[in-house]
Amino acid sequence: MASRLELHEELCTLLGSKYAYFQPPANVRMNYPAIRYKLSDIDKLSANNKAYRLVNGYEVTYIDKNPDSDMPKKLLEHFPMCSFDRWYAADDLNHWVFTIYY
């Protein structure tokens, strides 16, 4: 299982900044464009009644003022185990939500 810190570094590299936040508390002021992510699942692969592989699943939200950002496509192309879940707008910001198993 790859570490969360390795995922964090990959997200920062794709974003081109250090504005990736893991489970940020409500009092943290985020800078945009940004990525907010949290652990949302642990996928367990079993054989012979034993777990032989565990993969963390993260809910990753890319947030940007630009509705035409190419970052959502970059995320989908970069991570082989990435799926797009939904889009929504809030507080004049666009939010793209993905699930990434890493």
Beta strands, then each sheet from edge to edge (+ up, - down):
strand 1: 20-22
strand 2: 34-47
strand 3: 50-64
strand 4: 82-90
strand 5: 93-101
sheet 1: 1+ 2+ 3- 5+ 4-
end
